[in-house]
Amino acid sequence: MKTRLLGIVGISTLFVISTSVVLWSEYGMVCNNAVVAHLQEYSNLFDENTTKETS
C-alpha cells in the first residue's frame, strides 16, 4: 500500500515538474516582441520625455 502511494506521488511529482519546465520556457518570458510592439504603439513608455522612475 505504501509502495503504491509512493509510486503515485513520485509519478505525479515528475509530471508536475516536467510540465512546469515546459510551460515556464513557453510563457515565462512576459516581455516578448509582441508586447514591446504593443507598448510602443499604444503607450508613452518609450517617449523621450517620459521618466522611467516608478513609485
N, C-alpha and C positions, 0 to 999 in steps of 0.2 A: 504494500500500500504506500509506504513512504517512498519507495523507489519510483513508483509510477507518478506520484505527486512531484517528486524532484525532477523527473524527466519532463513533465508538462511545464513546470516552472522554467526549466532550462531552455526548452524549445521556445517558449513564449518570450523569454528574455532575449534570445538570439534574434527572433523575428522582430521585436520592437527595436533593438539596436540597429539591425541592418536596415529596417525601414526608415529610421531616424537619419542614418547616414545618407541614404539616397535622397530623402526629402530635403535635408539640410543643404546638400550640394545643389539641388534644383531651386529651392526657394529661399535659401539663406542669404543670397545677395539681393538686398532690398533695392539698392540704388543702381539699377541697370540702365542701359542706354535709353530704353523707352521712358523710364521715369525722368531721366535728365532732359530728354527732348520735351516731355510734357511740361516740366517746370520752366524750361527756357521759353516756351510759348505762352504759358498761362500764368506765370508769376513774375514778381520783380526780384527774385532771389539773385539773379545774375546781372542786374543792373549795376552800373558803375557807382551810382550814388546810394546804393543800399549798404548799410552797415552789416557786418557779419556777426555782430555781438548778439548773444541771446541772454535773456534774463530769466 
